[in-house]
């Protein structure tokens, strides 16, 4: 698939993060679409059909990211998008000093395809995206 047709949906309620990550993705020739809350994110998934989703874990509530990820991976509503790779992006490590331990499968929740800590390192982010977008 031609890389320039690859579309990445970035879901984060932090405008600074959106402003920082958008040029990184565009520099790698990805098309970038953004959403700032789960409701807007759902609309964008259906209208934009992204090839990959960068998803902030904590938006309005601690579990927004988890519940949206789980819905995309498992619900009938998103069945056409269940194979869309999702990378969790989280500042938990920055805030708490420790990485958030995702044990979603133990709680019956579908987890992300990858996980990256904020602040993101551009090379690391792009390498992980390239690995997931085949």
C-alpha positions, 0 to 999 in steps of 0.5 A, a space after each residue: 500500500 502506498 504510504 501517502 494513502 495511510 491515514 492515522 487518527 490521533 485521539 487525544 484531549 491535549 491540544 499540545 500533544 496533537 500539535 506536537 505529533 501531527 507534524 511528526 506524522 506528516 513528515 513521514 507522509 501520513 495523512 493525519 486526522 484528529 479527535 479530542 474525545 471518544 464521541 468525536 473519535 467514533 465519528 472519525 473512525 467511521 468517516 475517515 477509516 484510519 489505517 492506525 489509531 493513536 489513542 490517549 488512555 486518559 481523556 475525560 476519565 481514566 478509562 476512556 481510552 480503554 473502553 474505546 479500544 475495547 469497543 473497537 476491537 470487540 463490538 459489532 458496531 466497529 466490526 469493520 475496524 476491529 483489525 485497525 492497529 491501536 497504539 496507546 499513548 500515555 503520560 502516566 509514566 511521566 506523571 506517576 513515575 511508573 508505566 501503567 500496567 495494562 492487564 486488560 485481558 485479565 479484566 476481559 478487555 481487549 488491549 492495544 497493539 502497542 503502547 508508547 509513553 509520552 513524551 513520544 520520541 519521533 523515531 520510536 513512534 514512527 518505527 512502531 507505526 511502520 511495524 503495525 501498518 503492513 
